[in-house]
Amino acid sequence: MDTAVKRYLVIAAVICAVTLLAYSNTFHASFHFDDEHQVVKNTNVHVIENLPSFFTTAGMGSYTASGNRGYRPVTYASFALNYAVSGLDTWSYHVLNLLIHLINVLLVYLVAMAVLDAAGGRDGKAAALSGALLFALHPIQTSAVTYISGRAALLATSFTLAAFYAFTRFRAGGVRRYIWAGAVPVLFILGLLSKEMAVSFLGLALLYDLLFTLPKTGGMRPMRGAAVFYVPVVAALMLYLVIKGAVQGVYTVPYSPYGVWEYMVSEAKTLLMYVRLIVLPINQNADYNVPVTESLDAFAAVSMVLVSSAAILLYRVRRKSPAVAFFGFWFLISIAPESSIFPVEDIAVEYRLYMPSAGFIMALVVIMHGLLKDRRFVRAAAFSTVALLMALTFTRNAVWATDESLWRDAARKAPGSARAHTNLGHALLIDKRYQDAVDELSRSLTYTGLTPKALGVTYNELGVCYTELGLPDKAIAAYREAVETYPEMVEPYFNIGKAYERQGRYAEAEEVLVKAAGINPDYLLNRLELAVVYSAMGRHNDAVFQMEEAARLAPGDPDVRYRLELAYSNAGRPVNSAIQEVR
């Protein structure tokens, strides 16, 4: 084996080892936040046969229509594969997330090498290796790697970086250049099918051509031939939009309590916080509780000036230090899809920094390699930084261990965050600490900032706690508050119906449960509860219909099968032949 190959294998093994050590306490970390509606309660990912349906059917990414945040079939399919391996045991989800992260570390190294070679810089291998190692171990990545639903960012980054690396190989020429060119649109569309942020590939490719390809061609006229490359890439984007439109309908921005201007100004301020988190990764939080900026205040104005100044500075150094310019603009381009003019519900979340942080880190590394001439000092500084980042990542991952530890940390760091207290209350509810959960959920209602959906969830979970504490009247009152606050949510209707059923108020239970079925006909628990109500009312044929619907939703569930057989028996229908018909 060639000596250089051996050296690279040793380096790769070292990077994998230290990264594995930093994430060694994550393999049994629990599900969090969006994991519940995308994986835990989403029966779509519990059936491996649904893999093709993720690409052809809308709403498969969540167990509720309101929870579906986009057309991301590659991401949802990966969850289905995990469920097939380990069910709701989280180890396989974390193994796959970490594996994708390690692949991304390799891609960061390859892309950095390609850019540094194109820039003609010295010590390209050392700089690329340093940047990849810092990217691998930076604690800001925990929000994408340890958070299972962060996988959308991981996959989109993988395909975007792979597409960009293939693009650089195509631009480098060679006998295989057209094979690399053919791979680009395929990888690009796979990135878009993982998460929409992959659209930033187009910006990175254009940036590379402006900084490196255009100077080599000697002007715009020869560049026209190189621009033909973009035809299949744009065609891939159009194909994605057509498929997305056919499956999901016309694109609409997810619910946001603020407009474009408010979001843009708020994100200008948030960008400075993001930079601080990369440079000084302390006081990380699952919920930063950043208030929306409704008008251009002094802080927002200064932030926008600083961001604009940084972009101008990067433009001005493009000839003297094209690598620094490229990596700096990489940060701005890759963060733009989620942190610019397209409002989304959260103003600041850490996993948005996953791909942008690679550009920022590489820019810093190139600058430091240029400033520091003493290689012994560089190695010592690199070793110290790696050790510090490992410790910070390991410590941060410990916070992600359970829902309670994550949201207790968030509530401590952002005591005025209504969502932090709501999610902590949810964690305590799952842990069956009902009175503690009531205290946290009630506290969250004293703060502002909860969306109508979040308010509905909070009231619904308060109702569940009151039910478990033996306070049915308080429970029903809380459920009704949930319905009034967020009528699109099915759970409080179901819970009211179940409470009425327990009190023998069957007609009222039926009325509410039928409303729930109208909101979400595929909500399994509601079908089962309707069957119970109809059986109690002696309407056995109606109970059979509800159980047939339940069997359709959960064909392999033995409890559903047993209850279906019981419904047929109560209705006086042949059990075996009837079940065969349902199949």
C-alpha positions as semicolon CSV with decimal commas, in nm:
position;residue;x (nm);y (nm);z (nm)
1;M;0,000;0,000;0,000
2;D;0,126;0,346;-0,091
3;T;0,274;0,546;0,200
4;A;0,048;0,843;0,132
5;V;-0,259;0,619;0,137
6;K;-0,149;0,468;0,468
7;R;-0,104;0,817;0,608
8;Y;-0,453;0,921;0,501
9;L;-0,604;0,605;0,649
10;V;-0,432;0,674;0,979
11;I;-0,557;1,033;0,976
12;A;-0,911;0,917;0,893
13;A;-0,896;0,660;1,173
14;V;-0,783;0,926;1,421
15;I;-1,064;1,164;1,319
16;C;-1,321;0,884;1,348
17;A;-1,183;0,779;1,688
18;V;-1,189;1,125;1,846
19;T;-1,533;1,200;1,698
20;L;-1,667;0,870;1,826
21;L;-1,527;0,950;2,169
22;A;-1,695;1,292;2,169
23;Y;-2,030;1,131;2,077
24;S;-1,990;0,811;2,278
25;N;-2,254;0,921;2,530
26;T;-2,528;0,977;2,270
27;F;-2,628;0,630;2,153
28;H;-2,914;0,599;2,400
29;A;-3,017;0,965;2,406
30;S;-3,394;0,992;2,388
31;F;-3,621;1,132;2,120
32;H;-3,677;1,508;2,142
33;F;-3,908;1,778;2,012
34;D;-3,997;1,711;1,643
35;D;-3,891;1,347;1,684
36;E;-4,226;1,281;1,849
37;H;-4,443;1,380;1,554
38;Q;-4,196;1,267;1,285
39;V;-4,092;0,931;1,432
40;V;-4,247;0,826;1,763
41;K;-4,613;0,885;1,673
42;N;-4,573;0,879;1,296
43;T;-4,696;0,533;1,198
44;N;-4,596;0,610;0,837
45;V;-4,231;0,544;0,925
46;H;-4,322;0,233;1,123
47;V;-4,397;0,037;0,807
48;I;-4,098;-0,038;0,584
49;E;-4,328;-0,099;0,286
50;N;-4,405;0,274;0,292
51;L;-4,063;0,363;0,149
52;P;-4,193;0,441;-0,205
53;S;-4,490;0,631;-0,061
54;F;-4,267;0,894;0,098
55;F;-4,183;1,009;-0,256
56;T;-4,538;1,000;-0,394
57;T;-4,770;1,091;-0,107
58;A;-4,797;1,420;0,083
59;G;-4,812;1,436;0,461
60;M;-4,604;1,125;0,528
61;G;-4,348;1,315;0,737
62;S;-4,574;1,356;1,039
63;Y;-4,863;1,188;1,210
64;T;-5,055;1,516;1,183
65;A;-5,101;1,732;0,877
66;S;-5,011;2,042;1,080
67;G;-4,680;1,883;1,181
68;N;-4,568;1,823;0,824
69;R;-4,298;2,080;0,746
70;G;-4,197;1,999;0,393
71;Y;-4,142;1,742;0,124
72;R;-3,834;1,553;0,249
73;P;-3,886;1,191;0,141
74;V;-3,519;1,087;0,167
75;T;-3,512;1,194;0,532
76;Y;-3,841;1,021;0,615
77;A;-3,733;0,705;0,435
78;S;-3,418;0,695;0,648
79;F;-3,636;0,706;0,962
80;A;-3,835;0,411;0,828
81;L;-3,512;0,214;0,780
82;N;-3,411;0,292;1,138
83;Y;-3,750;0,184;1,269
84;A;-3,717;-0,144;1,079
85;V;-3,384;-0,203;1,256
86;S;-3,455;-0,095;1,615
87;G;-3,814;0,022;1,644
88;L;-3,828;0,305;1,897
89;D;-3,494;0,211;2,052
90;T;-3,285;0,514;1,958
91;W;-2,944;0,348;1,915
92;S;-2,973;0,286;1,540
93;Y;-3,093;0,642;1,476
94;H;-2,788;0,781;1,655
95;V;-2,551;0,540;1,481
96;L;-2,678;0,652;1,140
97;N;-2,665;1,021;1,235
98;L;-2,305;0,983;1,349
99;L;-2,213;0,788;1,036
100;I;-2,356;1,063;0,814
101;H;-2,165;1,320;1,020
102;L;-1,839;1,131;0,965
103;I;-1,910;1,117;0,591
104;N;-1,965;1,492;0,599
105;V;-1,632;1,540;0,777
106;L;-1,463;1,355;0,489
107;L;-1,653;1,567;0,236
108;V;-1,552;1,888;0,412
109;Y;-1,190;1,773;0,383
110;L;-1,224;1,687;0,012
111;V;-1,408;2,008;-0,074
112;A;-1,160;2,218;0,125
113;M;-0,872;2,048;-0,057
114;A;-1,034;2,120;-0,394
115;V;-1,092;2,487;-0,310
116;L;-0,744;2,537;-0,165
117;D;-0,589;2,372;-0,471
118;A;-0,791;2,599;-0,700
119;A;-0,679;2,898;-0,491
120;G;-0,315;2,794;-0,523
121;G;-0,253;2,816;-0,150
122;R;0,025;2,643;0,039
123;D;-0,028;2,388;0,318
124;G;-0,361;2,294;0,166
125;K;-0,361;1,946;0,317
126;A;-0,281;2,072;0,665
127;A;-0,546;2,345;0,649
128;A;-0,809;2,110;0,509
129;L;-0,733;1,851;0,774
130;S;-0,748;2,109;1,053
131;G;-1,079;2,245;0,928
132;A;-1,235;1,899;0,892
133;L;-1,126;1,802;1,243
134;L;-1,264;2,121;1,397
135;F;-1,589;2,072;1,203
136;A;-1,613;1,713;1,331
137;L;-1,572;1,808;1,696
138;H;-1,735;2,150;1,725
139;P;-2,016;2,136;1,986
140;I;-2,248;2,344;1,767
141;Q;-2,294;2,027;1,557
142;T;-2,467;1,842;1,843
143;S;-2,801;1,998;1,750
144;A;-2,783;1,826;1,410
145;V;-2,599;1,506;1,506
146;T;-2,744;1,417;1,848
147;Y;-3,093;1,549;1,773
148;I;-3,244;1,272;1,562
149;S;-3,464;1,505;1,354
150;G;-3,150;1,705;1,281
151;R;-3,082;1,436;1,021
152;A;-3,251;1,647;0,754
153;A;-2,963;1,896;0,784
154;L;-2,709;1,611;0,790
155;L;-2,841;1,449;0,472
156;A;-2,888;1,776;0,285
157;T;-2,530;1,870;0,375
158;S;-2,401;1,531;0,257
159;F;-2,561;1,554;-0,085
160;T;-2,481;1,925;-0,124
161;L;-2,111;1,876;-0,042
162;A;-2,093;1,563;-0,258
163;A;-2,253;1,752;-0,549
164;F;-2,014;2,040;-0,501
165;Y;-1,709;1,811;-0,484
166;A;-1,823;1,640;-0,807
167;F;-1,862;1,987;-0,958
168;T;-1,503;2,081;-0,867
169;R;-1,377;1,756;-1,020
170;F;-1,568;1,836;-1,337
171;R;-1,418;2,183;-1,351
172;A;-1,070;2,034;-1,292
173;G;-1,100;1,842;-1,622
174;G;-0,972;1,494;-1,692
175;V;-1,106;1,186;-1,866
176;R;-1,381;1,132;-1,608
177;R;-1,502;1,492;-1,603
178;Y;-1,837;1,411;-1,766
179;I;-1,902;1,127;-1,521
180;W;-1,854;1,380;-1,241
181;A;-2,080;1,626;-1,426
182;G;-2,352;1,362;-1,457
183;A;-2,338;1,294;-1,084
184;V;-2,398;1,658;-0,990
185;P;-2,772;1,696;-1,075
186;V;-2,848;1,354;-0,922
187;L;-2,677;1,446;-0,595
188;F;-2,835;1,792;-0,604
189;I;-3,189;1,661;-0,632
190;L;-3,124;1,404;-0,356
191;G;-3,015;1,694;-0,136
192;L;-3,335;1,884;-0,212
193;L;-3,535;1,570;-0,131
194;S;-3,362;1,565;0,208
195;K;-3,411;1,931;0,299
196;E;-3,476;2,243;0,095
197;M;-3,156;2,414;0,219
198;A;-2,965;2,209;-0,044
199;V;-3,060;2,482;-0,292
200;S;-2,750;2,663;-0,162
201;F;-2,544;2,434;-0,390
202;L;-2,626;2,666;-0,680
203;G;-2,480;2,961;-0,491
204;L;-2,165;2,770;-0,402
205;A;-2,112;2,656;-0,763
206;L;-2,160;3,008;-0,899
207;L;-1,924;3,144;-0,635
208;Y;-1,658;2,887;-0,728
209;D;-1,686;2,978;-1,095
210;L;-1,664;3,351;-1,026
211;L;-1,359;3,314;-0,802
212;F;-1,170;3,034;-0,976
213;T;-1,309;2,933;-1,317
214;L;-1,367;3,280;-1,460
215;P;-1,010;3,405;-1,394
216;K;-0,872;3,095;-1,568
217;T;-1,089;3,131;-1,879
218;G;-0,973;3,487;-1,930
219;G;-1,310;3,656;-1,960
220;M;-1,685;3,618;-1,992
221;R;-1,688;3,496;-2,353
222;P;-1,496;3,172;-2,288
223;M;-1,701;3,135;-1,970
224;R;-2,018;3,092;-2,173
225;G;-1,917;2,737;-2,262
226;A;-1,858;2,657;-1,896
227;A;-2,203;2,797;-1,814
228;V;-2,367;2,512;-2,009
229;F;-2,301;2,302;-1,700
230;Y;-2,584;2,481;-1,520
231;V;-2,850;2,364;-1,765
232;P;-2,891;2,012;-1,615
233;V;-2,856;2,153;-1,263
234;V;-3,136;2,405;-1,317
235;A;-3,335;2,128;-1,486
236;A;-3,290;1,916;-1,172
237;L;-3,420;2,205;-0,960
238;M;-3,721;2,248;-1,189
239;L;-3,788;1,873;-1,177
240;Y;-3,779;1,882;-0,797
241;L;-4,024;2,175;-0,790
242;V;-4,258;1,995;-1,031
243;I;-4,248;1,674;-0,824
244;K;-4,295;1,866;-0,501
245;G;-4,582;2,063;-0,650
246;A;-4,751;1,748;-0,781
247;V;-4,717;1,564;-0,450
248;Q;-4,757;1,840;-0,194
249;G;-4,926;2,119;-0,385
250;V;-4,817;2,480;-0,425
251;Y;-4,538;2,563;-0,183
252;T;-4,638;2,771;0,116
253;V;-4,407;2,900;0,386
254;P;-4,471;2,717;0,716
255;Y;-4,661;2,905;0,983
256;S;-4,477;3,212;1,107
257;P;-4,608;3,472;1,352
258;Y;-4,414;3,747;1,174
259;G;-4,358;3,884;0,825
260;V;-4,063;3,902;0,589
261;W;-3,926;4,234;0,720
262;E;-3,947;4,135;1,087
263;Y;-3,781;3,802;1,014
264;M;-3,502;3,955;0,805
265;V;-3,416;4,215;1,071
266;S;-3,431;3,952;1,345
267;E;-3,204;3,720;1,149
268;A;-2,947;3,997;1,101
269;K;-2,915;4,013;1,480
270;T;-2,919;3,635;1,508
271;L;-2,628;3,601;1,265
272;L;-2,404;3,774;1,517
273;M;-2,514;3,525;1,781
274;Y;-2,437;3,242;1,539
275;V;-2,087;3,378;1,483
276;R;-2,035;3,400;1,859
277;L;-2,148;3,038;1,900
278;I;-1,895;2,920;1,643
279;V;-1,608;3,125;1,785
280;L;-1,704;3,081;2,151
281;P;-1,933;2,776;2,185
282;I;-2,062;2,824;2,539
283;N;-2,413;2,861;2,683
284;Q;-2,568;2,659;2,402
285;N;-2,942;2,623;2,427
286;A;-3,217;2,419;2,265
287;D;-3,440;2,727;2,278
288;Y;-3,273;3,067;2,259
289;N;-3,607;3,247;2,297
290;V;-3,492;3,524;2,061
291;P;-3,767;3,789;2,047
292;V;-3,880;3,909;1,706
293;T;-3,758;4,254;1,606
294;E;-4,054;4,446;1,469
295;S;-3,868;4,764;1,373
296;L;-3,513;4,864;1,289
297;D;-3,364;4,930;1,633
298;A;-3,000;5,025;1,700
299;F;-2,883;4,668;1,753
300;A;-3,050;4,552;1,432
301;A;-2,900;4,843;1,236
302;V;-2,550;4,770;1,370
303;S;-2,597;4,400;1,292
304;M;-2,700;4,469;0,933
305;V;-2,404;4,706;0,888
306;L;-2,163;4,444;1,026
307;V;-2,302;4,168;0,804
308;S;-2,288;4,395;0,498
309;S;-1,935;4,503;0,589
310;A;-1,825;4,142;0,620
311;A;-1,964;4,067;0,272
312;I;-1,788;4,374;0,127
313;L;-1,460;4,277;0,297
314;L;-1,482;3,924;0,158
315;Y;-1,541;4,066;-0,188
316;R;-1,239;4,295;-0,158
317;V;-1,000;4,016;-0,053
318;R;-1,118;3,782;-0,332
319;R;-0,799;3,831;-0,537
320;K;-0,548;3,840;-0,253
321;S;-0,705;3,551;-0,063
322;P;-0,967;3,376;-0,279
323;A;-0,989;3,081;-0,039
324;V;-1,086;3,306;0,254
325;A;-1,340;3,483;0,031
326;F;-1,488;3,154;-0,084
327;F;-1,522;3,002;0,264
328;G;-1,657;3,327;0,408
329;F;-1,923;3,351;0,139
330;W;-1,992;2,977;0,190
331;F;-2,113;3,067;0,540
332;L;-2,342;3,344;0,413
333;I;-2,476;3,150;0,113
334;S;-2,552;2,827;0,299
335;I;-2,725;3,001;0,589
336;A;-2,937;3,223;0,362
337;P;-3,216;2,972;0,277
338;E;-3,327;2,960;0,641
339;S;-3,193;3,287;0,782
340;S;-3,277;3,562;0,536
341;I;-3,616;3,662;0,391
342;F;-3,817;3,339;0,413
343;P;-3,991;3,341;0,753
344;V;-4,003;3,020;0,953
345;E;-4,134;2,972;1,302
346;D;-3,800;2,966;1,488
347;I;-3,574;3,268;1,467
348;A;-3,266;3,089;1,602
349;V;-3,186;2,716;1,604
350;E;-2,843;2,560;1,617
351;Y;-2,881;2,294;1,348
352;R;-2,906;2,567;1,085
353;L;-2,535;2,622;1,146
354;Y;-2,434;2,268;1,050
355;M;-2,326;2,329;0,688
356;P;-2,257;2,705;0,723
357;S;-2,019;2,639;1,014
358;A;-1,791;2,436;0,785
359;G;-1,732;2,744;0,569
360;F;-1,677;2,972;0,868
361;I;-1,435;2,727;1,031
362;M;-1,237;2,683;0,710
363;A;-1,209;3,060;0,665
364;L;-1,069;3,093;1,018
365;V;-0,829;2,803;0,964
366;V;-0,692;2,950;0,639
367;I;-0,645;3,288;0,807
368;M;-0,468;3,132;1,109
369;H;-0,244;2,919;0,887
370;G;-0,142;3,236;0,707
371;L;-0,072;3,430;1,027
372;L;0,107;3,164;1,231
373;K;0,446;3,069;1,093
374;D;0,576;2,860;1,385
375;R;0,449;2,510;1,298
376;R;0,521;2,380;1,647
377;F;0,295;2,649;1,790
378;V;0,031;2,568;1,528
379;R;0,036;2,200;1,623
380;A;0,016;2,280;1,994
381;A;-0,273;2,523;1,938
382;A;-0,452;2,268;1,721
383;F;-0,411;1,993;1,979
384;S;-0,540;2,220;2,259
385;T;-0,837;2,333;2,050
386;V;-0,929;1,976;1,956
387;A;-0,912;1,865;2,320
388;L;-1,129;2,158;2,431
389;L;-1,389;2,100;2,159
390;M;-1,404;1,728;2,244
391;A;-1,474;1,811;2,607
392;L;-1,738;2,071;2,518
393;T;-1,912;1,836;2,273
394;F;-1,914;1,547;2,519
395;T;-2,056;1,776;2,789
396;R;-2,321;1,919;2,558
397;N;-2,423;1,571;2,448
398;A;-2,489;1,480;2,811
399;V;-2,757;1,752;2,813
400;W;-2,927;1,579;2,518
401;A;-2,954;1,251;2,712
402;T;-3,322;1,290;2,809
403;D;-3,605;1,527;2,736
404;E;-3,603;1,644;3,095
405;S;-3,229;1,720;3,099
406;L;-3,251;1,906;2,766
407;W;-3,545;2,126;2,856
408;R;-3,444;2,181;3,218
409;D;-3,117;2,316;3,079
410;A;-3,311;2,537;2,834
411;A;-3,547;2,665;3,104
412;R;-3,250;2,749;3,327
413;K;-3,068;2,941;3,053
414;A;-3,383;3,109;2,916
415;P;-3,619;3,132;3,216
416;G;-3,864;3,349;3,023
417;S;-3,906;3,094;2,743
418;A;-4,263;2,965;2,740
419;R;-4,163;2,681;2,506
420;A;-3,883;2,562;2,733
421;H;-4,126;2,528;3,023
422;T;-4,388;2,364;2,799
423;N;-4,141;2,105;2,676
424;L;-4,009;2,046;3,027
425;G;-4,368;1,992;3,138
426;H;-4,413;1,744;2,852
427;A;-4,102;1,554;2,964
428;L;-4,233;1,537;3,322
429;L;-4,570;1,417;3,190
430;I;-4,403;1,135;2,999
431;D;-4,217;1,049;3,321
432;K;-4,559;1,036;3,497
433;R;-4,468;1,318;3,735
434;Y;-4,805;1,478;3,680
435;Q;-4,810;1,748;3,948
436;D;-4,460;1,866;3,852
437;A;-4,576;1,870;3,491
438;V;-4,881;2,082;3,583
439;D;-4,652;2,332;3,756
440;E;-4,426;2,370;3,449
441;L;-4,710;2,378;3,196
442;S;-4,897;2,637;3,402
443;R;-4,579;2,844;3,431
444;S;-4,540;2,842;3,054
445;L;-4,885;2,998;3,016
446;T;-4,771;3,302;3,216
447;Y;-4,519;3,395;2,945
448;T;-4,574;3,528;2,595
449;G;-4,429;3,374;2,282
450;L;-4,630;3,054;2,240
451;T;-4,790;3,009;1,899
452;P;-5,157;2,903;1,882
453;K;-5,040;2,549;1,811
454;A;-4,804;2,550;2,111
455;L;-5,080;2,689;2,331
456;G;-5,310;2,412;2,213
457;V;-5,047;2,150;2,295
458;T;-4,990;2,303;2,641
459;Y;-5,358;2,306;2,732
460;N;-5,402;1,953;2,597
461;E;-5,115;1,822;2,809
462;L;-5,251;2,004;3,113
463;G;-5,574;1,814;3,052
464;V;-5,386;1,484;3,038
465;C;-5,219;1,564;3,371
466;Y;-5,550;1,655;3,533
467;T;-5,700;1,332;3,400
468;E;-5,420;1,128;3,558
469;L;-5,456;1,325;3,883
470;G;-5,825;1,233;3,898
471;L;-5,961;1,579;3,816
472;P;-6,191;1,514;3,515
473;D;-6,370;1,851;3,522
474;K;-6,040;2,040;3,514
475;A;-5,920;1,806;3,242
476;I;-6,221;1,871;3,016
477;A;-6,190;2,247;3,074
478;A;-5,823;2,233;2,967
479;Y;-5,906;2,025;2,659
480;R;-6,172;2,278;2,560
481;E;-5,918;2,559;2,593
482;A;-5,694;2,360;2,358
483;V;-5,975;2,321;2,104
484;E;-6,059;2,692;2,114
485;T;-5,694;2,794;2,087
486;Y;-5,593;2,557;1,809
487;P;-5,895;2,384;1,652
488;E;-5,683;2,207;1,389
489;M;-5,528;1,975;1,648
490;V;-5,699;1,636;1,682
491;E;-5,573;1,523;2,026
492;P;-5,790;1,746;2,251
493;Y;-6,107;1,639;2,065
494;F;-6,004;1,278;2,118
495;N;-5,929;1,340;2,485
496;I;-6,266;1,510;2,543
497;G;-6,439;1,218;2,375
498;K;-6,248;0,970;2,587
499;A;-6,336;1,163;2,905
500;Y;-6,705;1,160;2,808
501;E;-6,686;0,787;2,732
502;R;-6,545;0,719;3,078
503;Q;-6,839;0,913;3,227
504;G;-7,090;0,716;3,018
505;R;-7,185;1,024;2,812
506;Y;-7,172;0,829;2,486
507;A;-7,371;1,060;2,259
508;E;-7,149;1,355;2,354
509;A;-6,839;1,137;2,312
510;E;-6,951;1,033;1,963
511;E;-7,008;1,395;1,857
512;V;-6,657;1,504;1,961
513;L;-6,481;1,194;1,826
514;V;-6,652;1,230;1,488
515;K;-6,517;1,587;1,473
516;A;-6,171;1,448;1,549
517;A;-6,207;1,196;1,265
518;G;-6,294;1,483;1,033
519;I;-5,972;1,663;1,128
520;N;-5,750;1,358;1,093
521;P;-5,916;1,040;0,963
522;D;-5,591;0,848;1,007
523;Y;-5,557;0,905;1,382
524;L;-5,555;0,546;1,506
525;L;-5,645;0,610;1,872
526;N;-5,953;0,805;1,769
527;R;-6,078;0,515;1,553
528;L;-6,029;0,275;1,844
529;E;-6,214;0,505;2,083
530;L;-6,505;0,549;1,841
531;A;-6,532;0,171;1,822
532;V;-6,552;0,154;2,203
533;V;-6,825;0,419;2,208
534;Y;-7,031;0,251;1,935
535;S;-7,001;-0,086;2,108
536;A;-7,125;0,070;2,433
537;M;-7,418;0,221;2,242
538;G;-7,499;-0,118;2,085
539;R;-7,415;0,008;1,734
540;H;-7,197;-0,289;1,650
541;N;-7,186;-0,241;1,273
542;D;-7,053;0,113;1,326
543;A;-6,796;-0,030;1,567
544;V;-6,690;-0,282;1,299
545;F;-6,639;-0,002;1,047
546;Q;-6,417;0,190;1,291
547;M;-6,213;-0,121;1,365
548;E;-6,173;-0,193;0,994
549;E;-6,034;0,158;0,955
550;A;-5,803;0,095;1,251
551;A;-5,684;-0,231;1,093
552;R;-5,610;-0,042;0,773
553;L;-5,397;0,205;0,969
554;A;-5,215;-0,060;1,175
555;P;-5,232;-0,386;0,976
556;G;-4,972;-0,569;1,182
557;D;-5,087;-0,468;1,531
558;P;-5,202;-0,779;1,727
559;D;-5,417;-0,573;1,967
560;V;-5,600;-0,410;1,676
561;R;-5,655;-0,751;1,519
562;Y;-5,796;-0,890;1,844
563;R;-6,032;-0,595;1,885
564;L;-6,140;-0,628;1,522
565;E;-6,226;-0,993;1,578
566;L;-6,423;-0,895;1,889
567;A;-6,615;-0,630;1,694
568;Y;-6,709;-0,887;1,427
569;S;-6,821;-1,129;1,695
570;N;-7,038;-0,866;1,867
571;A;-7,194;-0,780;1,532
572;G;-7,273;-1,146;1,467
573;R;-7,051;-1,162;1,160
574;P;-6,816;-1,451;1,068
575;V;-6,479;-1,357;1,212
576;N;-6,232;-1,538;0,984
577;S;-6,395;-1,458;0,649
578;A;-6,455;-1,098;0,745
579;I;-6,095;-1,043;0,849
580;Q;-5,984;-1,203;0,523
581;E;-6,191;-0,942;0,339
582;V;-6,017;-0,659;0,530
583;R;-5,680;-0,799;0,426
